[in-house]
């Protein structure tokens, strides 16, 4: 059994609420250096899925 920790898969900056991490538009999306903390925008967040059925 190996005692080495697993490799880091991705990083994100830690943003203080209400700011969120937003990708700068270029660079690796798994690297925190390519993200900026921005004030949360309503259109930035995903909308909930519509309800299906009656």
Residue pairs with C-beta under 8 A, 6 or more apart in sequence:
9 30
10 29
10 30
10 31
11 30
11 31
11 32
12 21
12 32
12 35
13 21
13 32
13 35
13 36
13 37
15 21
15 37
16 37
18 39
18 40
19 37
19 38
19 39
19 40
20 37
20 38
20 40
20 44
21 32
21 35
21 36
21 37
22 35
22 36
22 37
22 38
22 44
23 29
23 34
23 35
24 34
24 35
24 36
26 34
27 33
27 34
28 34
38 44
